[in-house]
């Protein structure tokens, strides 16, 4: 029998991080949209970011949906691990109580 260990707090942190990434993906199409050519260095950099943003818009929606799904999966996994752990602990406590009363099975 193998030992299964799940750090549900870490899994939830992962889910929250994915949620933040999802919001970043859906809120901004162009990472340089608030910057001028002066701030970025020159107009070639601005043009490169504009080209990137155009291509990014095409793939961003699918990628954002996949990130959102992964965030949901990780959140639900943490909930499931916690529920399984609680159910197992309750079953073991019931078995211990039965054993103490002499009604347990070997």
Backbone as CSV, one residue per row, in Angstrom:
resi,resn,N_x,N_y,N_z,CA_x,CA_y,CA_z,C_x,C_y,C_z
1,UNK,0.846,-1.166,0.000,0.000,0.000,0.000,0.899,1.240,0.000
2,UNK,0.598,2.180,-0.857,1.411,3.401,-0.913,0.767,4.497,-0.076
3,UNK,1.604,5.403,0.359,1.114,6.539,1.137,0.818,7.690,0.191
4,UNK,-0.402,8.179,0.247,-0.800,9.318,-0.567,-0.818,10.542,0.325
5,UNK,-0.076,11.559,-0.077,-0.052,12.803,0.670,-0.401,13.925,-0.285
6,UNK,-1.323,14.765,0.119,-1.722,15.897,-0.703,-1.662,17.152,0.152
7,UNK,-0.922,18.126,-0.309,-0.840,19.410,0.373,-1.979,20.268,-0.165
8,UNK,-3.154,20.139,0.454,-4.336,20.820,-0.072,-4.215,22.338,-0.002
9,UNK,-3.478,22.838,0.968,-3.252,24.288,1.023,-2.473,24.746,-0.202
10,UNK,-1.457,23.983,-0.577,-0.647,24.320,-1.755,-1.470,24.196,-3.030
11,UNK,-2.322,23.186,-3.091,-3.189,23.011,-4.254,-4.135,24.210,-4.375
12,UNK,-4.674,24.676,-3.255,-5.543,25.859,-3.274,-4.767,27.115,-3.692
13,UNK,-3.528,27.244,-3.230,-2.692,28.377,-3.644,-2.486,28.343,-5.159
14,UNK,-2.266,27.163,-5.692,-2.113,26.998,-7.142,-3.388,27.446,-7.854
15,UNK,-4.528,27.041,-7.327,-5.800,27.420,-7.921,-5.989,28.933,-7.906
16,UNK,-5.656,29.572,-6.785,-5.773,31.036,-6.701,-4.809,31.721,-7.674
17,UNK,-3.606,31.190,-7.819,-2.637,31.760,-8.763,-3.159,31.634,-10.196
18,UNK,-3.735,30.503,-10.519,-4.312,30.321,-11.849,-5.454,31.302,-12.085
19,UNK,-6.229,31.567,-11.053,-7.327,32.530,-11.167,-6.775,33.929,-11.458
20,UNK,-5.677,34.301,-10.790,-5.052,35.608,-11.052,-4.523,35.678,-12.486
21,UNK,-3.924,34.599,-12.949,-3.420,34.553,-14.327,-4.587,34.680,-15.300
22,UNK,-5.661,33.976,-15.014,-6.851,34.049,-15.869,-7.333,35.493,-15.983
23,UNK,-7.433,36.171,-14.855,-7.893,37.564,-14.886,-6.920,38.457,-15.653
24,UNK,-5.644,38.222,-15.510,-4.659,38.990,-16.266,-4.830,38.760,-17.767
25,UNK,-5.073,37.517,-18.144,-5.234,37.200,-19.556,-6.494,37.836,-20.132
26,UNK,-7.534,37.914,-19.353,-8.798,38.418,-19.887,-8.915,39.936,-19.781
27,UNK,-8.095,40.563,-18.972,-8.205,42.011,-18.784,-7.317,42.817,-19.722
28,UNK,-6.181,42.274,-20.134,-5.250,43.039,-20.974,-4.792,42.216,-22.161
29,UNK,-5.055,42.739,-23.369,-4.627,42.045,-24.581,-3.190,42.395,-24.939
30,UNK,-2.783,43.597,-24.642,-1.455,44.068,-25.023,-0.703,44.488,-23.764
31,UNK,0.359,43.776,-23.415,1.078,44.103,-22.180,1.702,45.493,-22.182
32,UNK,1.825,46.120,-23.342,2.433,47.455,-23.416,1.398,48.541,-23.685
33,UNK,0.119,48.218,-23.533,-0.914,49.155,-23.956,-0.898,50.485,-23.204
34,UNK,-0.403,50.534,-22.009,-0.379,51.779,-21.246,0.952,52.521,-21.353
35,UNK,1.833,52.049,-22.231,3.159,52.656,-22.347,3.326,53.352,-23.698
36,UNK,4.053,54.447,-23.696,4.324,55.179,-24.936,5.640,54.705,-25.545
37,UNK,5.900,55.161,-26.775,7.166,54.823,-27.443,8.341,55.364,-26.646
38,UNK,8.168,56.509,-26.032,9.234,57.087,-25.211,9.547,56.183,-24.028
39,UNK,8.509,55.662,-23.402,8.705,54.799,-22.233,9.303,53.443,-22.625
40,UNK,8.930,52.930,-23.782,9.430,51.624,-24.220,10.750,51.720,-24.977
41,UNK,11.113,52.877,-25.417,12.394,53.040,-26.111,12.246,53.626,-27.489
42,UNK,11.372,53.035,-28.318,11.097,53.601,-29.638,9.840,52.975,-30.227
43,UNK,9.452,53.484,-31.408,8.187,53.026,-32.006,8.274,51.579,-32.507
44,UNK,9.476,51.058,-32.785,9.609,49.662,-33.229,9.164,48.694,-32.131
45,UNK,9.475,49.039,-30.912,9.048,48.199,-29.784,7.534,48.263,-29.638
46,UNK,6.976,49.464,-29.764,5.516,49.621,-29.701,4.872,48.798,-30.818
47,UNK,5.423,48.868,-32.038,4.887,48.091,-33.161,4.966,46.585,-32.891
48,UNK,6.062,46.149,-32.293,6.218,44.726,-31.973,5.162,44.287,-30.962
49,UNK,4.925,45.120,-29.952,3.890,44.790,-28.973,2.504,44.798,-29.615
50,UNK,2.255,45.733,-30.535,0.964,45.765,-31.224,0.753,44.497,-32.053
51,UNK,1.808,44.054,-32.749,1.714,42.817,-33.527,1.472,41.626,-32.608
52,UNK,2.193,41.622,-31.497,2.005,40.555,-30.513,0.566,40.553,-30.007
53,UNK,0.041,41.729,-29.713,-1.317,41.831,-29.170,-2.344,41.305,-30.165
54,UNK,-2.144,41.591,-31.443,-3.081,41.099,-32.459,-3.090,39.577,-32.490
55,UNK,-1.918,38.966,-32.492,-1.810,37.515,-32.489,-2.309,36.947,-31.155
56,UNK,-1.988,37.641,-30.099,-2.365,37.205,-28.756,-3.873,37.122,-28.612
57,UNK,-4.610,38.073,-29.196,-6.073,38.079,-29.102,-6.668,36.804,-29.679
58,UNK,-6.011,36.294,-30.718,-6.510,35.078,-31.376,-6.459,33.885,-30.419
59,UNK,-5.371,33.743,-29.678,-5.161,32.560,-28.838,-5.533,32.771,-27.370
60,UNK,-5.669,33.997,-26.972,-5.885,34.322,-25.558,-7.163,33.716,-25.000
61,UNK,-8.236,33.772,-25.754,-9.521,33.273,-25.260,-9.450,31.778,-24.934
62,UNK,-8.879,30.985,-25.855,-8.746,29.541,-25.599,-7.831,29.266,-24.419
63,UNK,-6.716,29.965,-24.382,-5.767,29.764,-23.295,-6.377,30.162,-21.951
64,UNK,-7.100,31.268,-21.934,-7.748,31.711,-20.698,-8.768,30.670,-20.227
65,UNK,-9.523,30.110,-21.150,-10.507,29.083,-20.786,-9.815,27.857,-20.194
66,UNK,-8.687,27.465,-20.769,-7.949,26.312,-20.249,-7.390,26.610,-18.857
67,UNK,-6.899,27.816,-18.652,-6.379,28.202,-17.336,-7.498,28.207,-16.308
68,UNK,-8.648,28.735,-16.686,-9.793,28.759,-15.768,-10.210,27.334,-15.399
69,UNK,-10.238,26.446,-16.398,-10.593,25.047,-16.140,-9.594,24.393,-15.196
70,UNK,-8.313,24.618,-15.432,-7.291,24.046,-14.555,-7.419,24.596,-13.136
71,UNK,-7.730,25.870,-13.009,-7.954,26.449,-11.676,-9.115,25.782,-10.964
72,UNK,-10.183,25.528,-11.691,-11.353,24.849,-11.103,-11.007,23.418,-10.710
73,UNK,-10.284,22.731,-11.573,-9.888,21.341,-11.290,-9.027,21.275,-10.032
74,UNK,-8.056,22.181,-9.906,-7.185,22.138,-8.730,-7.967,22.459,-7.466
75,UNK,-8.894,23.411,-7.539,-9.707,23.756,-6.371,-10.563,22.557,-5.950
76,UNK,-11.199,21.926,-6.919,-12.046,20.765,-6.626,-11.214,19.587,-6.126
77,UNK,-9.997,19.440,-6.633,-9.120,18.367,-6.152,-8.809,18.561,-4.673
78,UNK,-8.497,19.789,-4.285,-8.213,20.062,-2.874,-9.431,19.744,-2.018
79,UNK,-10.611,20.150,-2.480,-11.840,19.843,-1.734,-12.043,18.336,-1.612
80,UNK,-11.789,17.617,-2.695,-11.969,16.160,-2.682,-10.988,15.480,-1.740
81,UNK,-9.726,15.897,-1.791,-8.727,15.328,-0.872,-9.141,15.557,0.574
82,UNK,-9.593,16.772,0.882,-10.017,17.072,2.251,-11.217,16.219,2.657
83,UNK,-12.175,16.059,1.753,-13.370,15.271,2.059,-13.010,13.794,2.259
84,UNK,-12.160,13.266,1.405,-11.731,11.868,1.545,-10.990,11.672,2.864
85,UNK,-10.117,12.617,3.194,-9.367,12.537,4.443,-10.309,12.568,5.648
86,UNK,-11.291,13.460,5.605,-12.254,13.556,6.707,-13.089,12.280,6.817
87,UNK,-13.535,11.754,5.678,-14.327,10.513,5.695,-13.510,9.336,6.214
88,UNK,-12.267,9.244,5.782,-11.406,8.163,6.253,-11.148,8.279,7.750
89,UNK,-10.878,9.488,8.204,-10.640,9.695,9.638,-11.879,9.318,10.446
90,UNK,-13.058,9.694,9.968,-14.294,9.347,10.672,-14.496,7.830,10.710
91,UNK,-14.223,7.154,9.591,-14.361,5.695,9.548,-13.384,5.029,10.506
92,UNK,-12.163,5.532,10.574,-11.176,4.962,11.497,-11.577,5.200,12.950
93,UNK,-12.126,6.383,13.238,-12.593,6.647,14.615,-13.740,5.708,14.979
94,UNK,-14.658,5.466,14.048,-15.767,4.534,14.311,-15.231,3.127,14.559
95,UNK,-14.258,2.719,13.740,-13.671,1.392,13.907,-12.953,1.285,15.244
96,UNK,-12.219,2.333,15.623,-11.543,2.341,16.929,-12.545,2.229,18.062
97,UNK,-13.667,2.950,17.938,-14.695,2.898,18.984,-15.293,1.498,19.077
98,UNK,-15.538,0.856,17.942,-16.060,-0.503,17.935,-15.054,-1.473,18.564
99,UNK,-13.787,-1.295,18.239,-12.739,-2.169,18.780,-12.641,-2.050,20.294
100,UNK,-12.790,-0.841,20.808,-12.730,-0.628,22.255,-13.900,-1.279,22.960
101,UNK,-15.030,-1.392,22.256,-16.206,-2.040,22.841,-16.151,-3.550,22.645
102,UNK,-15.164,-4.012,21.891,-15.016,-5.448,21.677,-15.901,-5.974,20.537
103,UNK,-16.425,-5.050,19.716,-17.299,-5.492,18.614,-16.621,-5.356,17.257
104,UNK,-15.365,-4.967,17.255,-14.646,-4.773,15.990,-14.264,-6.082,15.366
105,UNK,-14.054,-6.028,14.075,-13.621,-7.212,13.333,-12.134,-7.102,13.037
106,UNK,-11.427,-8.217,13.092,-9.998,-8.223,12.834,-9.692,-8.243,11.390
